[in-house]
Amino acid sequence: MTRKYTVLVVEDSPSLRHLLKETLEDAGIDVIATSHVAKALEVSEQYYFDGALIDLSLPDGDGITLLQQLRPKQPAMATIVVTAFGTMDSVVEAMRAGAIDFLKKPFVPEEVLQRLQSAINLVALKQANQTLLQETGPVRLPEMIGDGLEEIRKLVARVASTDIPILLTGETGTGKEIVARYIHGKSGRDAQPFLALNMAALPAEMIESELFGTVRGAFTDARDREGKFEAAGKGTLFLDEIGDMPLAQQAKLLRVLEEGVFTRLGESRQIPLRARVIAATNHQLQEAISAGRFRADLYFRLAAIEIPIPPLRKRRDDIIPLVHHFLAQANARFGLASRSIEPSSLDALREYSWPGNVRELKQVVERAALLSQEDSLRIPLPVGRSSSPFSIPEDSLPLEAIEELHIQRVLEACHGNRTETARILGIDRSTLQAKLKKILPST
């Protein structure tokens, strides 16, 4: 760690508390360790903490309640919750209460240090962004890139300021959330929240609590908390992958849209829906309706205005502007020097079919920017794809060596941040850890 930090450790296990304290102090960190909520609250009045490691289960309370009590006292404290048996519901609740990350026992000391540093860096970045926002005012969202979206821009200009529900359709990776954010930015609601919820990423039993919110006692471990309908306020709620929503939840969403009110789970009080709802799907909903997987009445309610987003292969003139846009973003993000792009690369990128659409193009450009050591940037097509004009060098490395080199370069570009490295590589963190153990046995 680059400067002296002070960290609060709240852990009920004496052996683990000692291990955490010793690990942090060995790294040059000042540590105050306790096993009790009361003591943690007491020292929070006496010290400024850069970070905290808080167990979810404590002798005189629970970590989530403690976190909620500490947050007003220590707003810049980067908190990681620690649990041996907590369910994902409790972890999600902790994140909502202000935790930056979580650690599941058992863990290794090196992981604690890395995750703590990342959490502290993230809080510092958020504070810097907030300061910048206060100094410069709201930041405009970038325009949608490319002439191929001009008709969509014109349609958005006509309907953005209304409350009419909008359904965005298109293949995976076409940029449906970008269009939703563009609509939000043009709607007059841009000072209000934009919240996104992916239906495909949620278990069916969690969808209602995420949308409607809960009150204490609604079900086991339920707490008082807002759902997305409420948290969105007068802003925009973006429901992505709506075609994956189960039928039972579709009926409840329809009722909210028709009546304009909702209730938290476990409560009868009605709350008015003030947010604008934008939905998106990569499914053919008409086919889903015929197959009985999607409600026709919900479709007509959501699709008052339906905006199809064309795939990238049908807007080839937008590919090169997007390449330059993503390259500029990558250069700024990773502190890279600006470089020209080889013309042969541009020709190949323009002709490629891009089955992953804009998302795939962004990943290809980002990886090339990170890995290329040449003055003129060469952007190869995705591995295994069709007809690349590039020759294969005689000194080509074996596949395994190329992968190892790629991982090390991305890790270096991310300054050792393994979570960010895994995101760029398109793998989960545990897979990255396993690969790094083979490449760097000391990790």
N, C-alpha and C positions, 0 to 999 in steps of 0.2 A: 504494500500500500504506500502511496506516495506522500502522505502527510500524517500527522498524529491524529488518530481518531479516538473518540470515547464511545464505548458500546455498552449497552445494558443487556445483561443476560438474566432471563427469568426462567428457571428450569428446576423442577421438583426433584429430579434424580441427583443425589450428591455426586456420584461418579461422573455423570455426563456434565454436570455443571462445572466440576473441576476440570474436565477435559476441554470444554469450550473456553473456559477462562485461561487455561494454560496455552491453548492453541493461539488464541487472540493475542495474549501478552507476548508470546514468542515472536509474533509478527509486528511487535511494537505498538500495540493498541492498548489504551487504558481501558480497563474493564471493571464494571461494578456488577457483581453477581448476587442474586437472591433467589429464594424459592417461593416467595410470597407476594401476592398482589399488593398488600398494604405497604410493604417495604418498597416495592417498585414505584408506587405512587408517591411515596415520601421522597425518594431520591430524585424523582422527576421534577420536584420543586427546587432542587439544589444544584442540578447539573444540566448542561446542554449535551444531548446525545446525538451523535451522528447516525448511529444505527442501533438496532435491538434484535435479539434472538429470544422469542417468547414461546414457551411451551403452551399448547392449547389446554392441557389439563394441569391444574395447580391446586395445592391443598386448600386454599381459602378463596377459590373462585375459578374462573376460566379465562383463557388467553384472549378470547374475542372481546369479552367485556372489558378486560384490562386495556386492550388495544383501543377500544372506543373511548376509554377514559383518558388515555395518554395522548391521543391525537390532538386535542385542543391545546395541551400543554407543550407538546413537542411536534409541531406541524411539519418540521423538516427532517424528522427521524425516519430513516429507512428501516422498515421492520420486516423481518422474516419470521414466520411462525414455524414451530417445530412440533411434529406429531408422530406418535408411534402407531396409533390405531384409528385416527380420525377418518371419517368418511370424506369423500370429495365434497359433499354438501358443506361440511364444517370448514373445509379449506376455501371453498368459494365464498362462504360467509366472511371468513377472515380477510380475504382479498377485498371484499366490498367494504369492510371496516377500515381499510387503509393499508393492509399488508402488501408488500411489494412482491414477495416470493414465499415459498414454503419448502421445508426440508422434511423428508420422511426418514425416521430412524430405521436402521442404522445408517450413518453416513461417515465419510472420511474427512479428516480435518482440512485437507486441501480444498474439498468441495465447499466447506463452510466459508473459507477465506474468499474463494472466487465468487461465490454467490453474494456474500456480504459486500464485496467491492462493487459488483455490478449493481446491487440495489442502491448503494450510496451514490454511485455515478448517475443512476437513473433519476433519483430525487433531485440531485444537483442540476441535471439537465432540465427537468420540469420547472425548477425555480428560475433558471436562466431564461427559459421560454416565456414564463409568466412575466418576468421583468421586461423582456423585449416587447411582449404584447401590451403591457401598460405604457411603454414608452412610444410605441409606434402605432397603436390601435389595432383593430382586428385585421388579420391577414386574409386576403382574398384567396379563395381556392383557385388553382390553376384552371384555365380553360381546357375543355376537352380537345385533345390534339387531333388534327387531321380534317381535311375537307370532306372526307367520307361521312362525317357526322353532322354536316351542315343542316340537313333536313331535321335532324333531331334537335339541334340548337334552336331552330326556328319554332318547332313545336313546343319546346320547353318554354320559350319566351312567351308563348300564348297561354300556357296553362300553369306555370310555376306559382303564380301569386294566388291561385284558387285553392280550395280545399278538396278538389276532386281527387279521389284515389287514383293511383297510377300503377300499372303493372309493367315491369321491364322484362322482356323475354330475350333469350339468346343463348348461345353455347357457353360452356364453361370458359372463363378467362377473357370474355369479350369486353369486360369493364362495366358491368351493370352497377356495381357499387359506386364507381366513379361518376356515372350518369346520375345516380341517386343523390350523391353529394353535390353535383352541379345543380340539380333541381333545387336542393335545399339552399344553396348559395344564392339562387336567383329568386327565392320565394318570399323574401321579406322576413323569413324566420331564421336567418343566418346567425343572429345573435343568440338564438336558443339552441338547445342540444340537438345533435344528430346522433342517434343511437342505432346500432345495427345488431340484429339477432339472426343467427344462422339456424334454420329449422333442422337441417340435416345433421348438425353437430350436437343436437340436444337429444337426450333420451326422452321418450314420450312423457314419462312421469314428471319431468322437470319443466316442460314447456309452459304449463299453466302458472307455476310459481314464478318463472322468469317473466312472463307477460303481466300477470295480475298482481304479483307481490303476495306477501303472507302476513299474518298476525301471529303472535306468540300462541302456541298451543294448537295451531291448525293441523299439525301432524307432528310426529316425533322430531325433536330438535328444531322445530320451526321457530323463527324469531320475527319480530316486527321489522319489515323491510319493504321498500318500494319495488314494484315490478317495472318493466320497461315502459308500459303504458303511462305510468305515473311519472317516472323519472324523465321521460322525454319532454314533459311540460308542454309548452306551445311550439316545440320544435318539430323534428321529423323522426319517425320510427321506421327503420328500414328492415323489412322482414325478408331475408334472403332465403333462397331455396324453399319457397312456400309450397311447391309441389310435393315436398317430402313431409309436410305436416300430416299427422294421422287424422283420420276422419273425425274422431271424437273431439279433438282440439279445433278442427275446422269449424264445427258447429258453434263452439263457444266464441271463436274469433268473429264469426258472422254476426252473432248476437250483439257483440260490442260495436261492430261497425254499423249495424242497423239502428241500435238504440242510443249510441253515443255515450254510454256509461259502462262502468265495470266495477267489480268489487274485489277486494283482496281475498285470498283464500282464508276461510275461517271468520269472515266478517260479512255483515249484511249491508253496511253503509255503502251507498253508491257514490262513485267518484266520476266526474265528467271526463270524457276523453277530449283532450285539447290538442293533441299532436296530429300531424298529418301522417297518414300511413302510405308508404310506398312498398310494394312487394316485388319480388323478382324470382324467376325460375329458369332453369335450363331444360325443363321438361315440356313436352307438348301437352298442355293442359286439356285441350279438347279430347285428345286420346285418353287421358287419365279419367276424364268425365265419363266417356263411353265405357271404360273398363270398371267404373264404380270406385275409383281411387281418389277422386276429387269432386267436391260438391259443385254443381252447376251454379247454384245461387251465390256461393262465395266467389266463384270466378267472375260472375257478372258484377258483383259488388266491388271487387278489387280492380277489375279491368275497365273502369269507366273510360280511362284513357290507356290504351296499350301501346307501348313503344318497343318495337323489335330492334335489338342492337345487332348490326351486321357482323359476321365473322371477319377476321382480319384478311382472309384470302379474297374477300369481296371488296376490300378497300385497299388495294395494293399501293396506291399512291400515298397512303398514310404511313407506310412502313418506314420509309427513310426519315421523315420528320419525327416519328416515334423513336427511332434508333438514336438520333441526335439528342432528343429529349432525355431518354433514359441514360445515355452516356454522360450527359451533363450532370444528371442527378447522382450517378455513381461517382463521378469525379469529386463532386462537392461532399458527398457522404464519407468517402474514404480518403479524402485529401490527396487525390491523384492529379497529376499534371494533364492539361488538355492535350489531346492528340488528334491528328487527322485519321480518317478511316480509309483503308485500302479500297479503291473502286471495285475490285473484284469481289470483295466482301459485300458491298452494297448491292451489287447485281444479284448475288446468290441469295441474299436476305429477301430481296424483292420478289424473287421467283419461288421461294419456298412456300409450302402450303399452310404452315403454322396451325397444326391441329389444336395446340394449346392456346392459340390466339394471343392477345396482347400480353397476358401473363407469361407465356412461354418466351415471347420476344424479350420482355424485360429481364428475365432470368439469364437468357443467352448473352445479352449485352453486358449485364452486371458481372457475370463470370469472366467474360473476355477482358473487361476493363481491369479486373483484379489480377488476372493471370498473365496477361501479355507484358513482355519486357521490351517490346519493340517501339521505336519512335512512331511508326505508322501502324495503327491498330488493325489487327486481323481478327475478324469475328467469324469463327467457324460455325456451321450449322450444328444442331444437336446431334450427338453421337448416334449413328445407326440410321440417320434419316437419308432421304433420297438425294441423288445426283449433286454432290458438292463438287465445285470446280477446282478444289484445292488438291494439290499433289501431296503424297505421303512422303515425308522426309526419310532419307535412308537411315538416319540415326534415331528413328522413332523408338521410344521406350516401351517396355512391356506395359500392358494395361494396368497391372497392379502398381507399378512404379509411378505411372501417370496419376493414378488416383491418390497415391500417397503425397506426391508433389502438389497436386491440386488442393488437398486438404490442408497441408502445411501453409501454402500461400494464402488461402482464405483465412485461416486462423491467425496468421501474422497480420493480415490486412484488418482483421477485426480486433487487433491488439489483445489477443488471447481470450476474447469473450466467446465461450463455447456455445452459449445459447444463440447468439447472433450468427456464429459460424454454421451451426446446424440448420438455421433458417435459410441461409443463403444456399447451402448445399442441398436443401430439400429432404433432409433426413431428421429423425428425432434425436434428442440429446443423448439418449442411451446408446443409440447406434454409433453416434460420433465418438462417445467415450470408448466403446469397444474397439473402434478403428484406431483411435489414438494410442491405446495400450499396445497395439502391434507396432505402430510407427515410432512411438516414444515410450519405451518400456518403463520409464521412470514416472509416468503420469499415473 
